[in-house]
Amino acid sequence: MDYVGQIALILITTLIASALSQRVGMPAVIGQLIVGVLLGPGVFGILANNHLMHVGSELGVIVLMFIAGIESDLDLLKKYFRPAIYVAMCGVIAPMILFYIYGQFMGQGFERSIFWGVIFAATSVSISVEVLREFKKLDTREGATILGAAVVDDIIAVILLSVFVSVFGVGGDGQMNLVTATILQVCYFIGVVFLVKWVVPFVLRLAERLPVHGAVAIVSLSICLLMAYTADLIGLSAVVGAFFAGVAVSQTKYEGEISSSVSSVGYTFFIPIFFVSIGLEMEFDGVLKNIGLIVIMSVLAVITKLYGGAIGAKIARMNTTSAMVVGSGMISRGEMALIIAQIGISAKLIAPELYSEIIIVIVISTIIAPLFLKRTIAKLDKLGEGSN
């Protein structure tokens, strides 16, 4: 029954930390991430990143992105999909180049240097989504561009990962054939169109007729989990499936009811576990001997996405302030980079003695990201440049 006490500890500490963060003008998610660092192996060692945390974290990020999809404007996502492609492309090219150069400088060799770039080319937009939601910027030009870029970024990251593990990896975890994966992913996105337009509205209308309290919310959450599972099965991130499930729900008359029900479950239970689990990845053993590498890589992790994304937004003719908001929204690496790093270590594409340091850099970039996003959003509000 230890897990019951662990969950209780997570819920009460994240609640207090969120309140304190907001009291000092910081996004609530900062407090939750710091709780993970403090309670994890890096400081007090009260919590471990065990199976419970892993499952709770996966469900938390799926629910979070499902809610983001529900609260997103599909017309806005379509309108800013082209800028999103520019943002994603520039946000991938910048880290690939600079981390490769730094890896070569550190004597990592061609394959490992390139794979550093693959790790930090990934974006985890789930942290940014929470900040955008908190500051009511999710359904804006900047929010739509960040969400769209995250989807494109995820596809690019999967392709890069598949290529490099299959070409350079040794003893990897059996990535599916790239051509097969690509065909399946194209079919998946075609299926998403049918789901959004016809399937989900029809299924929810049927659910409404069931004489069961909360039937519509239960069915919608089942659709979310199935789409997340299917996305993961074909090599995409589960959050992509969850996000598009939310978009499908947003096109129905049940949007408000489902958002309210799922938010209640997510924000009172699963989502705090997800944010804490990110902080649990932080361990400090042997950090001092490679502190220079951690600092330099952390700086590179921030500037490559911040300015790479901003350049992409500028190419799409956004003003400087909006471009910096978009760039800030792409900084977080989170669970996507952690997954790629885990695959990389098993495929011998990361030096084992530097694995912990890379994980620390991923976590640092994830914790820093909300601070940058809050600051750029404040500038956007001050100048009144945000738009729908």
N, C-alpha and C positions, 0 to 999 in steps of 0.2 A: 504493500500500500504506500510505499515511499513516493510513488509518482503523484498521489493525491496531494501530499504536502508540498511537492515541488511546484505543482500547478498553482496551488494557493499562494505560494511565495511569489511566483512570477506575476500573478494577477495583481496582488496588493502592491508589490514594489514598482511595477510598471505604472500603476495608477498614480502613486505618489510622485514618481519620477516625471511623468507626463505633466502633472500639475505644477511641479517645480520648474520644469523647462518652460512652460507657457508663462509662468509668473515672471521669469527673467527675460521674456521676449524671444525664446528659442522655440523651434518646432517641437511638438510633443514627442516625435519619433526619436529625437536626440536622446532624451531621457531614457527611453526604452532600450536603445542600443547600448547606452552606458551601463544600464542594469545588467545586460548580458556580459559585458566586459568585467564588471565588478564581481558578479556571482559565479562567473566561469573559472576555468582552470588558470587563467592569467593572473587573477588576484586572490579571491577567497576560496575558490574551488568548491563552492557549495553545490553548483549545478554542473553536470557534464553533458556533452552533446551526444546523448544516447539515442536509442531507437525512439523513445517517447518524444524527445525534442525534434528528431528528424521528421516523424510523421506529423506532429503538430505544426511544425514549420511549413511543411509542404501544403497542408490544408490551409494554413494562415495566408500564404501568398496567393493561393488559388482563390480564396474568398475575397481577398483584397482586390485582385485584378478583376474579378467578377463584378464587384461593386463599381470599380472604375469604368468598366464597360457599360454598366447600366446608366451611369451618370454622364456618359459621353454623348455628344451630338454626332450622329452618323454623317449628316450633311457637312458638318465642320471637318470631320476626319477625311471625307472625300476631297473637300476643297483644299486641304493642306497636305494631301498625300505626296504631291510632287516635292514641296519643300522638305518633307520628312525624308524622302529618298536622298536629297542632297545632304541633309544633316547626318543621316546614317552613314553614307559613303565617306564623307570627310572625317566623321568620328571613328571610322575604322582605319582609314589610311594613315592618319596621324600617329596613333599608337603603334601600328604595325611598323612604320618606318623608324620612329624614335626608339622604341624598345629593342628593335633589331640592332640598331647602332650601339645602344648601351650594352646589350648582351654581347656583341662582338668585342667591345672595349673591355668587358669583364671576362673575356676568354671563354665564353660559353659554347662557341662553335656555331655553325650555320643553323642546324636543326633546332637547338635549344634557344638560340637567339630569336629565331622566327616564332617559336612557340610562345615566348614571352609576349610578343606582339599579339598573338592569337588570344591569349588570356585576357590582356587588357584592352583588346578591341571589343570585348563583350560589354554590354550595358544591362544593368538590372534596374528597370524603371520603377519597380514596386515602391522603393523608398521615396522617389520623386513624386509618385502618384499620391502618396499620403500627404506630402507637403503641399502639393497643388490643391488637394482636396481641402486641407485645413485652411488654406488662404483663398479658397473659392476661385481657383484659376484653372481647374481641370477642364472646364467647358469654355475655353478661350482659344484664340489663335495659337498662342504659345503652348498651351496644354495639348491641343490636338496635334501639333507638330511633334511634340515630345513623344506622345503615345504612338503616332504613326512611325516615327523614326525607330522606336523601340522594337516594333514588329519587324521592320526591315532589318534592323541591326541583329535581331535574333536569328533570322534566316541566314544572313551573311556569316554569323558566328558558327552556326551549325555546318554550313558548307566548308568553311575554313577548317573547322575541327575534323570533319570527316576526311578532307583531303590530307591534312598533315598527319593524322593518326594512321591512315592507310598507307601513305607514302613513306613516312619516316618512323612511325611507331614500332616498338618492339613489345610484344606481349600485351597489346591493348585489350580493351574489353569488348571486341567484336562489333565495331561500328558497321552498320549496314552499308551495302554498296551505294556509292554516291548517286549513280543514275537512278537506281531504284528509289532511294530516299527522295530525290528531286521529283520524280513522277508522283509518288505518294503525297508529297507536300502540295503539289499543284492540284491534285484531286481533292485534297483536304480543303484548300481555299475555295475551290469550286463548290464543294459541299457546304461551306460556310454561307455562301450566297443563298443557296436554297433554304438553309436553316433560318437565316435572318428574314427572308421574304415570306416563306410559307410554313415551314415545319413547326418552328417554335410557337408562332401565334396560334396555329391549329391545336397543338398539344396542350397549350395553356388554357384554351377555351374548353377542351375536354376536362382538364383538371378542375376547372371552376365548377363543373357539374357534380363533382364528387362530394358526398355528404361528410367531408372530413375537414376539421379546422386546419387551416394552413396548407391545404392541398396544393394550391398554386405555387407557394413558396417552396414546398418540398420538391415538386416536379421541376421547377426552375433550377434548384440547386443540384438535382440529379443530372439535368442537362449540362450544367456547368462542369460537374465532375467527369461526366462521360466525354465531353469535348476536351477537357484537360488531359484525361487519360489517353485519348486517341492522339492528341498532339504529341504527347511524350512518346507514344508507341512508334511514331513515324520519324522521330528525331528532332522534333521541335520542342521548345520549352512548354511545359504545362500551362504557364501563365498566358501564352498566346491563345490556347483553347478557351481558358477561363474568360479572358478579355472579350473574345468574340461571342461567347455565350451571353455575356452581359450586354453587348451591343444588340444581340438578337432580342433580348428581353426588353431593352429600351425602346424598341419599335412597337411594343404592345401597350394596351391600356392598363396592364397590370404592373407597369414600371414602378410606381410609387409604393404599392403594397409589398412587392418583392424586395425593393431596396430597403425598406424599413425593417422587414423581417430578417433579411440576411445580414444587414448591418448590426442588428442587435446581437445575433449569434457571433458574427465575426469579431466585432470590436470588444466584446466582453469575454472572449475566450481564445479563439485561434490566432488572431492577428498579433496580440501581444507576444505569444509564443514565437511567432516568426521573427519579430524584431529582436527579441532576446537571443534567439539562436544564432543570429548573425554575430552578435557580440561575443558569444561563447567560443567562436573560432579563434579569438585573440589569445595567444599564449606568448609569454615573454622569455622562455628558457633560451639562453644563448643569443639573445637579441643584441646585447652590447657589442659583441664581436663583429656584427654586420650592420651596426646602426647607420653607417654612411650609405650602404646600399639601400636600406629601408627608406631613408630620407629622400634619396635621389629618385628611387622608383615611385615613391608616394607623390613627389612633385610632378614627375612625368605622367603618372596616372591621372592627376587632376588637370594639368594643362593640355594634355593631348585631347581629352574629351571636351573640356571647357572651350578651348579655342577651335578645335576641329569641328565641333557642333556649331559653334558661333559662325565660323566661316561658311559652313553649309547653309546656315540660315541667311547670312548676308548674300550669298549667291542667289538665294530665293527671294531677294529684295526685301528682307525684313530690316527694320531699323536696328541700330546698334544695341539699344536697351533690350529689345525683344530677342535679338540674336544671343545676347548673353544669358537671358533667362533660359532659352532653349539649350545652350551649351551647358549651363549649370545643371539642367535636368538630365543630362546624359552622363554626368560624372560617376554616379554610383555603379559599382560593379556587382556587389551583393552575391546572391545565390548562383547566378549564371557563371560568373568567373570562378567561384568556388568549385562548381561542377566540372568546368573545363580543367582547372588545376588538378582535381582528383583523377580525371581521365589521363592527363598529361603525366602524372607521377607513375601511374600503372603502365603507361606506354613508354616509360623511360625518356620522356621528352623534357623533363625537369630534373635538374641535379638534386638528388635527395637531400643534400646538406643545405639547400636553399629553399626547400619546400615551405618550411615554417615562416620564413621571411616573406615569401610571396603571399602567403595567406594573410599575414599581418598587414601587408600593403593593401590587399583587397578590402580588408575590414576598415582600415584607415580611410580609404577613398569613400567607402560607404557611409562612414560617420561624418566625414567632411562635407559630402554632397548636400545634405539638407541646409547646412550653414550658407553655402554659396547660393543655393536656390532662394532661400529666404531673403538674402541681401539683394539679389537681382530683382526679385519680385517687389521688394520695397521701393527700389528705384523706378520700376515700371509704374507702380501706383502713384508715386510722387509726380512723375511726368505725365501721368494719365494716358500712356501709350498702348495699354493693353486693349485688345478688341476681340470681338466675336466673328 
